[in-house]
């Protein structure tokens, strides 16, 4: 079962994410708010290394490094997953375009676009897994749990 790349939830030719998907992404990332509020509250106190805050230039460098690492890690995981499972599950081929677009966006330092496309890919794989129970999970934890369950039988 191939996914429709021109569905209303994703405009894959432009790579833009619609409002519904943006709202979903915001909701998924909302757990970061307490951490961000704590960081903001501690902004004027020296940190554990004795460095005073804030330093917007250093904070931006740290934020960019974090986003690059997160996106790079997830794109590597997605690429490996798709390479391993696409031949057996042809519906996963629809994810390859998202991964390619996310990689292009990351290489062009469009972190929001890259993260949005990564999210779309996770969502698509999760949906495909709900349709086909034989599709291996994308999550490392779910994969380990599935392996442990199979080992018991």
N, C-alpha and C positions, 0 to 999 in steps of 0.2 A: 504494500500500500504506500504509494508515494504521496508526500505532503504537497499541498498546493502552494507553490512559492509566491503566488500573487494573492494570497489570502488577505482578508481585511486586517489581521493582527500584525502583519509584517509587510512592508513595502520593500521587497528584497532588491529591486533594481537600484533604488536609491539608498537602501540601507537605513532609512529613517524608521523610527519606532513610533507607533501611533500613541495617542493619549492613554488608551486603556493599558497598553503594555508599560508605558511610563509610570502609570499609577501602580501597577503591579510591582515594578522594580523598586519604586519608592517604598512601598509597603514592605517588601522583602528586606530592604536595607534599613528600615526604621529602627532596628535593634542597635544600630550604630549611634543613635542619638544620645543615649545615656553616656556613652564613652566620649562623644564630642563635647557634651555639656561639662563633663568632668575635666576634660582638657582645657576648656575655656575657663572654668572656675580656678584652675591651677595656673593659669597663664602668667600671673604676676609673681608666683613663688619660684624660687630656684628648684630645679629638678634634682633627681638622684645623683646627677653628675656635677652639680653645683653650677649649672648653666642657668642664667636668668632667661626668662621668657618675656614677651614674645619676640621672635625674630622672624618676621614674615618671609624673608628671602630663604632662610634655612628651612622653615616650615614648608614652603612651596617645594623645595628640592626633595624633602622627605616625602611629601605627599605624592609627587610625581614618581619617585622611586618605588613607593608602595604600590601605586596603580600599575606601573610597568611590571613589577614582579607578579602581582595578582593576575593581570591579564596574560602575561607570558606563561605563567604556570598553568592557568586554565586552558589556554590555547594548546599547549603541549599535551595536556590530559585529553582534551577533545580530539586532537589529531590522532593520538595513539588509539583512543577508543574507536574512532571511525575506521582507522586503518585495520584494526583487529576484527571489527564486527560488520563492516559494510558489505562484504561479499556474501555473508550468510543472511543479512537483513538488508535487502536493497532499499528499503524505505529510508535508511540512514543516509543515503546519497544526497538527499535534500539538505542535509546539514552541512555538507562540504562547502557550499557557496557561502553560508553564514560564517564559517570558520575562515575562509579565504578573505571575506570582506572585513572581518574583525582583525585579522592579521594586517591587512592593508591599513586599516584605521589606526592600529597601534603603531605601525611603522611611520605613520604620518602624525603621530602624537595626538590623535583624536581619541582620548581615553574614554570619554563618555560614549562615543559611538562604538568603540571596541567592546566595552563592558555591556552595553545594550545588546549587541549582537551575540555575545557570549551567553547572556541571559536567555535570549531567544532560542539559541541552540540547546541549552539545558532544558528549556521548556518543551521544545519539540521532541527531544529524546525521552523525556519523562512521559509525554503524551503517547509516544509510540510504544513505550514500555507498558503503559496502562492498557493499550490495545492488544499487544502481543506479550504475554507473560514470559515467553522464552527469551525475550531481549534482555541481555545482561544489564544490571544496573550501572549507572554512570558513577554513582557515589562510591568512593573507596570503602566507606564503612558498610554500606549495603552489600558491596561485593564481598567483603570479608565475612559478613554475617551469612550470606548465601553460601559461600564456600564452606563455612563451619557447619551449616545445616546439611549440606550435601555429604560432608564427611561423616556425619552421624548416621546416615542411612546406608 
